[in-house]
């Protein structure tokens, strides 16, 4: 079981205990019922009282949950998990850098995703007929390029989905450039060390990619899931 699974289980148990505690106490249950009533009044009534009802509802809801000890423990546990996970990822990346860049040349460029504000769209060339463009909600995807003949440099694979692992099998004579964007997941690029992404975009390019006669560019965007690129 991974750390994220343990974290979700603990948080779910704490929140469930918090809701049970709130409903078991008369004052907390009364405040929660009052919040629901105010929200219903705001929904059915129009006028200047809407903002007051919404503000009062959120303040009462805030008091109900923040006065509950299980909610406080859930928040503290979440903060501790984020801090421990952050420092462990920084330590792992520093260790990988010492091993990798001294032995083999691998071009790596990473940047944080832009969540707010305008963003210039990515400029790309037109796709050929045999290029792959997949949009999915969830699922386990395996793309085996050893089943086809890869020729030239303009070969693209574009995958966009919310959740699920993705595996791409590439022939030994084809060079690969991978651009992956992920909120929570990991990237395995051939025999190189694994990269953990936390709301990041990473670009991995094999040595000699620009001089190779057979190339494939992979563009993968996933909310949560692992991406694996291997030789077949």
Secondary structure, DSSP 8 states (H G I E B T S, - for coil): --HHHHHHHHHHHHHHHHHHHHHHSHHHHHHHHHHHHHHHHHHH--STHHHHHHHHHHHHHHHHHHTSHHHHHHHHHHHHHHHHHHHHHHHHHHHHHHHHHHHS--EEEEEE---SS-----------TT-EEEEEEE--EEEEGGGS---BS--EEEEEEEE--EEEEE-TT-EEEEEEEEEEEEEEETTS--EEEEEEEEEEE-TTTTT-SBEEEEEEEEEE--EEEEE-
